[in-house]
Each structure stands twice: as structure tokens, then as C-alpha cells.
Amino acid sequence: MMNSGARFPMWNWNASSIWGDGMDDLRAHFLEGMSRAATFVAVATTDGDGGRAGVTISSLTSVSADGDQPSLLACIHHQSPAAAAILRNRAFCANLLAEDQQGVSDLFAGRAGSDHAARFDRAEWEAGALGQPVLAGATAVFECRLATALLWETHHIIVGRVHSVRLSDHPAALLYGQRAYRRAVHLPGREV
């Protein structure tokens, strides 16, 4: 129960800053709001009959650790060759980038100017247990079988059942927030 005498700060918001004056404003406000949430950066990779492909993603999250197998979810733009390849190959690897792997992120985001096939030549890879491309030096690697996928608006929501996990000795992950790469800083306080 809230203390009725408590005072809470009020923000000076107006309707357009919250809802926008139209869909273009709403989209701009949505993108700005989401840019303020720092997320870790991963490269989703796949290999098989559907081709070898990879793409940088920041929309990767755990779904459950308590089912038959742990599961995770990734969102990939429907025009990405990686999305089509994952759907055909029915398997993928989520390579959680280490904080020194900004170049790999840029490469698989298409900012480094190479075509899709050449991207794999500019980093060190090995085959995982399911034959998926595993990035050397990634802080964590989740090799998955595709469980289900849903096309929502412009993105495929891809759910994978985790088959194997690899962890590096260096747990510092690359972060992205406020439209720039970031690194985590430990804040003093109670450890949980």
C-alpha cells in the first residue's frame, strides 16, 4: 500500500512528447525512447542447406530456463539474408559479443562495407555442435535449434531451443545504448 503522504516528482510532459502528433512523431519518439535502453550486442549466425549468413542484433533475450531446454528469442528484420537462412536451416547461433568486438558488430551490421559472404572471412570461427558458426572470443555463445518463428510487421521473431552454451573467461559484454557502443561499469553496492 502506498503512503498517501508520499510526494512523487512530476515531470513536465505534454501530450506530443508522450504520444506524438502523428505516426511519424510516434515512431521518432519510440526510436528515441528505445535508444535509451542499453542492450548487449550479439551476432546471430547460421549455416546449412539454406546458406551461411549472419547479422548483428540487439534484440536477444531469454525466454525460459525451465522448460525441456532453455530457450531464447531474437528479432531479425525480414529483409535480412540471415533471417531467411535461419528459417531454412532451422538452427542458429547467438554469439554475445565481448566488449572488444565492436568491429565484428559493425561488420555484421553492414557498416564495414563487405558483402554477406565475405563477412565471415574477417573474424575467427569454428563449427559448433550443431554445425553453426561460433565466434572466437565471444563472451557467451548459445547454439540453438529453431523452435518457432513469427513474422510481426517488419521482423521475424525467432525462438530457439538452446542446445549448447559456451562461456569465455572474460564476461564483459559489448553494450549499445544512446546510439553508441558502451561498456558496463560496476556500481558499488550490494551484490546480488
FENJO-V761472 format. One record per residue. N is the residue number from 1. RES is the residue in three letters. PHI is phi in radians with two decimals (NA if undefined). D_LAST is the distance of its C-alpha to the last C-alpha in whole Angstrom. Layout:
n: [N,N]
res: [RES,RES]
phi: [PHI,PHI]
d_last: [D_LAST,D_LAST]
This chain:
n: [1,2,3,4,5,6,7,8,9,10,11,12,13,14,15,16,17,18,19,20,21,22,23,24,25,26,27,28,29,30,31,32,33,34,35,36,37,38,39,40,41,42,43,44,45,46,47,48,49,50,51,52,53,54,55,56,57,58,59,60,61,62,63,64,65,66,67,68,69,70,71,72,73,74,75,76,77,78,79,80,81,82,83,84,85,86,87,88,89,90,91,92,93,94,95,96,97,98,99,100,101,102,103,104,105,106,107,108,109,110,111,112,113,114,115,116,117,118,119,120,121,122,123,124,125,126,127,128,129,130,131,132,133,134,135,136,137,138,139,140,141,142,143,144,145,146,147,148,149,150,151,152,153,154,155,156,157,158,159,160,161,162,163,164,165,166,167,168,169,170,171,172,173,174,175,176,177,178,179,180,181,182,183,184,185,186,187,188,189,190,191,192]
res: [MET,MET,ASN,SER,GLY,ALA,ARG,PHE,PRO,MET,TRP,ASN,TRP,ASN,ALA,SER,SER,ILE,TRP,GLY,ASP,GLY,MET,ASP,ASP,LEU,ARG,ALA,HIS,PHE,LEU,GLU,GLY,MET,SER,ARG,ALA,ALA,THR,PHE,VAL,ALA,VAL,ALA,THR,THR,ASP,GLY,ASP,GLY,GLY,ARG,ALA,GLY,VAL,THR,ILE,SER,SER,LEU,THR,SER,VAL,SER,ALA,ASP,GLY,ASP,GLN,PRO,SER,LEU,LEU,ALA,CYS,ILE,HIS,HIS,GLN,SER,PRO,ALA,ALA,ALA,ALA,ILE,LEU,ARG,ASN,ARG,ALA,PHE,CYS,ALA,ASN,LEU,LEU,ALA,GLU,ASP,GLN,GLN,GLY,VAL,SER,ASP,LEU,PHE,ALA,GLY,ARG,ALA,GLY,SER,ASP,HIS,ALA,ALA,ARG,PHE,ASP,ARG,ALA,GLU,TRP,GLU,ALA,GLY,ALA,LEU,GLY,GLN,PRO,VAL,LEU,ALA,GLY,ALA,THR,ALA,VAL,PHE,GLU,CYS,ARG,LEU,ALA,THR,ALA,LEU,LEU,TRP,GLU,THR,HIS,HIS,ILE,ILE,VAL,GLY,ARG,VAL,HIS,SER,VAL,ARG,LEU,SER,ASP,HIS,PRO,ALA,ALA,LEU,LEU,TYR,GLY,GLN,ARG,ALA,TYR,ARG,ARG,ALA,VAL,HIS,LEU,PRO,GLY,ARG,GLU,VAL]
phi: [NA,-1.38,-1.28,-1.15,-1.56,-1.21,-1.94,-2.05,-1.14,-1.86,-1.68,-1.57,-1.81,-2.10,-1.03,-1.23,-1.26,-1.59,-1.84,1.42,-1.64,3.09,-1.11,-1.11,-1.16,-1.06,-1.07,-1.09,-1.16,-1.06,-1.08,-1.13,-1.08,-1.19,-1.16,-1.45,-1.69,-1.22,-2.27,-1.39,-1.94,-2.33,-2.02,-1.53,-2.19,-2.68,-2.66,2.74,-1.05,-1.44,1.85,-1.75,-2.71,-2.76,-2.67,-1.30,-2.36,-2.11,-1.92,-2.31,-2.63,-1.28,-1.79,-2.75,-1.82,-2.00,-1.48,-1.03,-2.47,-1.04,-2.42,-2.39,-2.28,-2.31,-2.01,-2.33,-0.99,-1.14,-1.54,-1.26,-1.00,-1.15,-1.08,-1.09,-1.18,-1.07,-1.09,-1.35,-1.35,1.10,-2.72,-2.81,-2.22,-1.76,-1.70,-1.36,-1.27,-1.36,-1.12,-1.69,-1.90,-1.05,-1.08,-1.15,-1.04,-1.06,-1.04,-1.44,-1.55,1.49,-1.50,-1.70,1.33,-1.83,-1.30,-1.02,-1.14,-1.35,-1.05,-1.21,-1.31,-1.84,-2.58,-1.68,-2.28,-2.46,-1.45,-1.44,-1.06,-1.69,1.43,-1.51,-1.19,-1.86,-1.41,-1.13,1.50,-1.10,-1.25,-2.67,-2.31,-2.09,-1.63,-2.28,-1.71,-1.16,-1.65,-2.81,-2.57,-2.41,-1.49,-2.13,0.95,-1.79,-2.25,-1.50,-1.63,-1.97,-1.91,-2.09,-1.56,-1.28,-1.64,-2.67,-2.28,-2.11,-2.12,-1.49,-1.35,-2.04,-1.43,-1.28,-1.60,-1.28,-2.00,-2.39,-2.83,0.92,1.06,-2.66,-1.23,-2.39,-2.29,-1.28,-2.10,-1.24,-1.73,-1.10,2.71,-1.22,-1.43,-2.07]
d_last: [26,26,28,31,31,28,29,27,28,31,31,35,35,38,39,39,36,34,37,39,43,43,41,41,40,37,36,36,34,32,32,31,28,26,27,24,21,20,20,20,24,25,28,30,33,35,38,41,44,43,43,40,38,35,33,30,28,25,25,23,20,19,21,20,19,21,24,27,25,22,24,23,25,27,29,32,35,38,41,39,40,37,37,40,39,36,38,41,39,37,34,32,29,26,26,22,24,23,23,26,28,29,32,32,30,33,35,34,34,38,38,39,42,43,44,41,43,43,39,38,41,38,35,35,34,35,35,32,33,34,36,34,34,30,30,30,27,25,21,21,24,24,28,29,32,33,32,33,34,35,37,36,38,38,35,34,31,31,29,28,27,25,28,26,23,23,20,22,21,20,17,17,19,22,21,24,24,27,29,28,26,23,20,16,16,13,12,12,9,6,4,0]
